């Protein structure tokens, strides 16, 4: 079974009881992964922002 995180309600939903796709993040393989969706997204965004800053600070080598 797959799970979804509903960004409007803050609840984890399963395939049988999921909301409209525009309210969901996922799919996730576990209820726990879905419950931590926002934290993981925040972690990824911070990591990617840091990588972008590092890339940009090096400048173009062209």
Protein Blocks (a to p, Z undefined) as FASTA:
>chain_A
ZZdddfknopacdfklcccfklcgcddfbfklmmmmmmmmmmmmmmmmmmmmmmmmnopa
ZZ
